[in-house]
Amino acid sequence: MKWTDTLDIAIELAEAHPEIDPRTIRFTDLHRWVMELPEFEDAPEHSGEKILEAIQMAWIDEVS
């Protein structure tokens, strides 16, 4: 997965962190958790606020 795979990332995060409410997550934690996903293969510096926001919104949609 790459940073642009926002839906796939959101699904993986929802499965990996079912106890987390994605509406309350800090972007620093979100960035770290994405980097820790086993299928994730992209450079840390390729992310930004816009991408993290898109992942967060997809995660919210996934658990709603």
Residue frames relative to the residue before (quaternion, step in Angstrom):
aa qw qx qy qz dx dy dz
M 1.0000 0.0000 0.0000 0.0000 0.00 0.00 0.00
K 0.2327 -0.7341 0.6258 0.1238 3.49 -1.26 0.65
W 0.7092 -0.4491 0.3241 0.4362 3.57 -1.28 0.22
T 0.6734 0.5178 -0.3025 0.4323 3.60 1.03 -0.67
D 0.5845 0.5644 -0.3705 0.4500 3.61 1.26 -0.15
T 0.0230 -0.8799 0.4745 0.0130 3.54 0.87 1.03
L 0.6694 0.4952 -0.3152 0.4554 3.62 0.89 -0.82
D 0.6533 0.5042 -0.3138 0.4695 3.59 0.91 -0.87
I 0.6390 0.5174 -0.3167 0.4730 3.57 1.00 -0.83
A 0.6522 0.5259 -0.3126 0.4476 3.57 0.91 -0.93
I 0.6446 0.5153 -0.3178 0.4669 3.59 0.95 -0.84
E 0.6662 0.4986 -0.2978 0.4678 3.57 0.91 -0.92
L 0.6624 0.5013 -0.3090 0.4630 3.59 0.95 -0.82
A 0.6314 0.5322 -0.3300 0.4574 3.58 1.00 -0.80
E 0.6759 0.4749 -0.2858 0.4858 3.58 1.05 -0.76
A 0.6978 0.4829 -0.2695 0.4552 3.58 1.00 -0.84
H 0.8020 0.1773 -0.0619 0.5670 3.60 1.10 -0.70
P 0.0099 -0.8565 0.5160 -0.0030 3.61 0.62 1.10
E 0.6468 0.5406 -0.3141 0.4367 3.59 1.19 -0.48
I 0.6211 0.5709 -0.3269 0.4260 3.59 1.26 -0.26
D 0.2908 -0.6995 0.6252 0.1878 3.53 -1.10 0.83
P 0.3638 -0.7830 0.4559 0.2161 3.61 -0.32 1.19
R 0.5675 0.5964 -0.3926 0.4100 3.60 1.19 -0.27
T 0.7391 0.4157 -0.2194 0.4825 3.59 1.19 -0.48
I 0.4780 0.7093 -0.4166 0.3079 3.58 1.26 -0.01
R 0.3857 -0.6795 0.5724 0.2490 3.55 -1.16 0.69
F 0.5635 -0.6248 0.4178 0.3428 3.57 -1.03 0.75
T 0.5907 0.5602 -0.3832 0.4364 3.62 1.07 -0.51
D 0.6594 0.4790 -0.3011 0.4951 3.59 1.02 -0.80
L 0.6349 0.5377 -0.3278 0.4475 3.57 0.94 -0.88
H 0.6471 0.5197 -0.3111 0.4630 3.58 0.90 -0.91
R 0.6723 0.4970 -0.2937 0.4634 3.59 0.88 -0.93
W 0.6760 0.4974 -0.3006 0.4530 3.58 0.90 -0.90
V 0.6178 0.5200 -0.3495 0.4752 3.59 1.03 -0.70
M 0.6637 0.5109 -0.3063 0.4524 3.57 0.89 -0.93
E 0.6808 0.4987 -0.2806 0.4572 3.61 1.11 -0.63
L 0.4925 0.6592 -0.4469 0.3510 3.62 1.18 -0.22
P 0.5330 -0.6743 0.4060 0.3103 3.62 -0.81 0.98
E 0.7245 0.4422 -0.2444 0.4688 3.60 1.00 -0.77
F 0.5562 0.6419 -0.3834 0.3628 3.59 1.25 -0.21
E 0.0435 0.8055 -0.5840 0.0907 3.55 -0.83 1.09
D 0.4796 0.6244 -0.4878 0.3770 3.57 0.37 1.22
A 0.5897 -0.5924 0.4205 0.3530 3.54 -1.23 0.43
P 0.5686 -0.6256 0.4119 0.3401 3.59 -0.96 0.83
E 0.6892 0.5034 -0.2839 0.4371 3.58 0.99 -0.78
H 0.5671 0.6041 -0.3894 0.4023 3.62 1.22 -0.08
S 0.6057 0.5336 -0.3675 0.4618 3.57 1.26 -0.05
G 0.0275 -0.7723 0.6339 0.0303 3.51 -1.35 0.22
E 0.7466 -0.4037 0.2717 0.4537 3.54 -1.27 0.08
K 0.6463 0.5361 -0.3216 0.4376 3.58 0.96 -0.85
I 0.6744 0.4810 -0.2903 0.4791 3.59 0.93 -0.87
L 0.6565 0.5031 -0.3143 0.4660 3.59 0.92 -0.87
E 0.6196 0.5353 -0.3303 0.4695 3.57 1.07 -0.72
A 0.6573 0.5068 -0.3053 0.4669 3.58 0.95 -0.87
I 0.6357 0.5091 -0.3245 0.4810 3.60 1.03 -0.76
Q 0.6487 0.5202 -0.3156 0.4571 3.57 0.93 -0.90
M 0.6672 0.4958 -0.3052 0.4646 3.61 0.88 -0.88
A 0.6489 0.5036 -0.3174 0.4738 3.60 0.98 -0.79
W 0.6331 0.5227 -0.3209 0.4722 3.58 1.06 -0.75
I 0.6264 0.5245 -0.3280 0.4743 3.58 0.99 -0.83
D 0.6598 0.5042 -0.2998 0.4696 3.58 0.92 -0.91
E 0.6460 0.5504 -0.3081 0.4299 3.55 1.02 -0.85
V 0.7680 0.3627 -0.1973 0.4896 3.59 0.91 -0.83
S 0.5731 0.6027 -0.3785 0.4062 3.61 1.24 -0.11
